[in-house]
């Protein structure tokens, strides 16, 4: 009888070929970019993983591409100089896949899975979303719109209309995102549709038009993009920050153009909105809207079901601190900015503590925690007022935008100083 063959010993990371290790790093970088990781965090994470795999690596990332360069003469076999240029579409936040990528990298580095298994697991994440998931996202556009209208203490009619129009915009966005020709003008088309529907319904219903339009388009507002742009600029990622800032301004221009075009068209047609009498809604409406909005953002950020309580907590934390400080200091511009500042500190500290304690991405708290703090709707109002020839109000709103943005960035930086993040994600 032959003796049973002994299992082959597991390979150490540095025992794999130069090509196998570098391909894993490239696959990792590609997916971190696709799932909404900012440039400083992506570059730091990729360089760290490459170093732990025995590779010398340089990474240059921007919102639409990545350049990864590997040096030779490292490890037992060495390797040739190798540079890869990846053309990428701007990534969108996907918390569940971001956590999955992080877990796969951790398992590979800790030898819990081998390198080929890790590569296969990364590529398995590229499966397109199912139709049911897309429809759920479209409905959460409407839920988020209604919740923002509720946070603005709008009337019941405004909430219902904003939710209905938001659902239409979500469906349009889901159907048009896979069509390249349509996706270029999708923001302007969405704003045009939202404003036309709001103006049409305002002829028979008492609506607060500005609130309804802003709430309907809230998911498309580039507030997070603008915040990430300034964060990258402050971390000396000047090219990436400038590109992201230009992208945010372009999105605002599209949304502003679509809205103003719809309003001017309605005026030419002769649509006269019904006067909207002041309507007081119960105080509990604001907190019910906050809960609904937190659930909507958990879906829109594609968080795993088990992480929904964490996302809801993060949204409530950011908004609660801002609201509490604002109520103490009254509803002044300084009070609001100081509330945003303290909320950004709280969210950053809690996210870094969570990342340290549970060894998971702090983005699970950081991203949803600041979503209601980012100045997306304020920037849209500012641009819309300017395009509508109300320069004074537009400049006043732009000053409010600048104050909120400065407060947010100051809070994020101070929070990272108080509790430094041990993880790049």
N, C-alpha and C positions, 0 to 999 in steps of 0.2 A: 504493500500500500504506500501511496505517496503521502508525504506529510502535507497537511493543509497549508496553502500559501498564506503567508503573513501579510496583513494589510500594509499598503505602502505608507510610509511616514508622511505626515502632513508637511507641506512646504512652508517655510518662513516667507514673509512678504518679500524680503530681499532676494530669495531664491528664484522668484518668478522672473521671466525675461523682461528686459527693458521695455519692450513693446507692450507686454501685458500690463505692466504697472502704469505706464504712461496713458494707455487707453482707458484704464479705470479712472485716472485723475481727470481726463478729458470728459468722460461720461458724467462724472460727478459735477464738474464745472457747468456743463451744458444744462443739467437739471436744476442746479441751484439758481441759475439765471432764469430758467423758464418758470420757476415757482416763486419769483418775486423777491429774491435776495438782493439787497443793495450792493453796490460795487465794493465798498470797503470790507464788508463782511464776507462777500464772495471771494475776494482776492486773498484775504487772510485765511479763510477756511481751506482753500485749495492749496495754498503754499504750505500750510501745516500738514495736511494729509500727504502731500508729495514728499515733504521732508521725512515723515515717519515711514514712508515706503522706500527711503534711500535714494530719492531723486532730488536733483537741484532744479527748481522750477521758478519761472517768472510768469506772472499773469497780468494782463492788461484787459480790463473789462469796461464796457460802456453799455448803455441801454439797448443797443442793437448789435452787439457782437462781443466776441472774446478772442484774445490772442494768448495762446499758451506756448511757452518755449521751455524745452527741457535741455539741460546741459549733459554732456557726455562724461565718461571716465568716472562713474560712480557705481558703487556696489561691486560684487565679485566679478561681474561680467563687463562692467562699463556699459557704454551705449553711445550711439551717435547723437550729434546735435539734431534736435527735432523741433520744429515750430509748426503749430497748427493755428489756422485762422477760421473761426466759426462765425458765420453770419446768423444772427438770431433776431427773432421778433421780440419787442419789449415784453418782459415777463409779467404775469399776473399772480397775485398772492394766492397760493394754494397751500394752506397750512397742513393738511393731512399728508400730502406728498412731500412737503418740506420735512416733516417729522420722519417720514419713511426714509428719505434720502439720508438724513442724519443717523437714523438707526442702522441703516445698511453700512454706512461708513464706519460707525462705531464697531459693528460686528466684524467687519473685515480687519480693522486695525487690532482688535482684541483676539483675533484668530478663532472666533466663534464660527465663522464661515470662511470658506476659501475664496480666493480672488475670482475664479470663473463664476462661482455662485453669486458673488456680490455684483458682478457685471450683469448677469442675467436678471437679478432682482431690480437693478436700476432701470434696465431697458423694459422690464415688465410694467413700469410705471407710466409708460408712454401710451397705454391703451386709451382710446378716446372716451369721453364721458358718455354715459348711457342717456337715452332720450328722457327717461324719467328724472334724472339728475338735472338735465337742462331745463325741463319744465318747472322743476322745483326752484331753480335759480331765477327763472323768469317771474314766478309768483312772488319770490322774495324781493324783487325790485319793487313790486307794489307794496309789500309789507313794510319795507324800509321807507318808502315815500310817505305812507300813512303815518308811520311812527315819527318821522321828522316833522311832519305837519302838527302832530300831537305835541311834540317837544316845543314847538313854537306857539303853543296854546291857540291853534287855529280852531275854527268852528267845526261842528260835526260834518257839515256839508263839505268843507274843505278837506277834511280827513278822507271822506269817502271818495271824492273826486280825485284827490292826489293818489290814493291807492289804486284806483281804477286806471288812471293814466300811467302810473308807474308800471303796472302789469303789462300794459300795451307796449311801453318802451322796453321792458325786459324781454318780451316775446320778439320784438323787432331786433333787439340786440343779439339774442340767441340765434335767430334765423339768419341774421346778416353777418355774424362774425366769421363764418366759414366761407364767405364769398369775398375774395380779395378786392374786386372792383367796388363792391358796396361798402366794405369795411373802412375805406379811406374817407368816405363822406358820412359814415354812420352817425357820428356825434351831431353833425349839423342836421341831418335828417331827423334824428330823435328829438332834438330841440324844436325843430319846425313842427313835428307832429304833436309834441306835448303842448306847445303854445297854441297851436290851432285848436286842438281839442279843448283846452282850458278857455280860450276866448269864445268858442262856440257855446260851451256849456254855461259860460257866464252871462249869456244873453237870456237865459231862462232861470238860472240859479244864482243866489247871492254868494259870490265867491270873492275871496281875497286873492286876486290874480297872481301877484308876485309870490306869495307864499305857496300857492298851488304849483306854479311852474318850477320854482326852486326845489320844492319837495319832490316833485315828479322826476327831476333830473339828478337827484342827489347822488345816486350811485355812479353816475358818469362824471361827476365833478372831480377835477384833478387835484384835490386837496392833498391826498397821500403822495402823489407824484411830486407836487410842489414841495412838500415837507422833506421828502427824500432828496430832492435836488439841493435844497439848502444844506441838508446834513452832509451830502457829499462835498459840497463846496467848502464847508467848514472843516472837513477832514482832508483838505488839499487834493481831493480827486476832482480837479478843475474841469477836465474835459468831460467826464461823465456827468458831473453836476450841471455844467452848462447845457449839455445835450438834453438832460432830463428836464431842466428848467424850460428850455425851448419847446420841448414836447408838451409840457403843462400849459404854456402860453398858447400853443397851437390848438390844443383841445379847448381852451377857453374861447379862443376866437371862433372855432366851429360852433360851440354852443351859443355864444353870443350872437353870431350871424343868424343861426336858425331861429332864435327867439325873436330878434328884432325884425327879421323878415316876416315872421308870422304876425307880429303885432301890427306892422305897417300894412300888411295885406288885409287884416281885419278892419283897420281903419278905412281903407279904400272901399271895402265891401259895404261898410256902414254898420258893422256889428256894434251895438251899444250894450255894454255890460250892465246888468241889474245892480243897483246900489246895494252894497253889503252892509247891513246894520251890524253894530258891535254885538258880539255874542259871547257870553261868558261860559266857559266849560268848567266842570268840576276840577279841583286841584289834583285829584287822583289820576286824571287823564294823562298828565305828564309822566307819571311813574309807570302807568300801564303802557304808554307809548315807548318808554325806555326799555321795558322788558320785551316788547314785541320787536323793537329795533335790534336789540341784542341777539335775539334768535335769528332775525333776518341776516345780520352780519355774520353770524356763525355759519350760515349756509353759503352766503356769498363769498366768504373767505375759504370755503371748502374745508372746514375743520371736521375732524372725525367725530362721530357721535359721542364718544367717550370724553372728548374735549369740549363739548358744548358748555357744560357748567363753568369751565375755566374761561371761555370766551365771554360768556354772559357776565361773569364776575368782573372781567377786565373792562368791558364796556361800561358797566355800572360804576366801577371805581373811577375811571376818568371823568365821566359826566358828573358823578356825585360830588367829587372834590371841586370841580369847576362851579357847579351850581351852588354848593354850600358857601364857598368863598364869595361868589358873586352876590348871594343874598345878604351876607354879613356886611360887605362893603358897598351895598346897594348896586343898582344896575348901571354903574358908570363904566366908561371905557377902561379906566385903570383897574377897576375891580374885576372886570372880565379877564383882562390880560394877566392879572396876578393869579386869578383862579386857574387859567390855562397853565401858567408857570408851575404852580404847586401840583396840579394834576399830572403834568409831564414828569415831574420829579417822582411822584408816588408810583406812577405806572412803570417808570424805568427801574426804580429800586426793587419793586415787587417782581418784575420780569427777570432781573438779574439774580435775585435770591432764588426764584423758582428754577432758573437754569442751573444754578450751582447745586441746589439741593436734590433735584430730580434728574439731573443730567439729560435734560431735554431742551429743545430750542426755546429761548426766551421770547421768540416772536409770537408764541401762542398767547402771551399776555401783552407784549409791547404793541403789536400791530392793531388788534381790536381795541386796546386801551386808549389809543390816541385818535381813533377814527372819528369820534365826535368832537375832537379838538382841532383837527386840521382845518385850515381856512378855505375850504373849497367853495362853499356857498357864498362866502364874503367876497372872494375874488370874482365869482360869476356876477354878483350884484354890481360890483364896481365896474366891470367891463360893460354890462348891459346898460347901466346909466350913462356911461361915456358914449356908447354907440347910439343911444337915444337922445344925444345932445344935452344931457343934464350933467355938465362938467363939474359943477360944484358938488353935487351929491356923489358923483362918481369919485372925485378926489377924496372926499370925506370917508367914503367906504374903503378906498384904497389905503388910507391911513390906518383904519381899523384892521385891515388885512395885515399890514406891516407890523402893527403892534402884536397881533395874535401870533404871527409867524416868529417874531423875535422872542416872545415869551415861551413859545413851544420849544424852539431850538435851545434856548437857555436852560429850560427845565430838563430836556433830554441830556444835555452835556453835563449839567450838575449832578443829575441822577447817576450817570455813569462814573463820575468822580467819587460819589459817596459810596457806592457799591460797584466796584469794577466788575465787568462781565468776564468770566473765565471762558465762555464759549463765544464763538464767532457768529453763531446763528441766534 
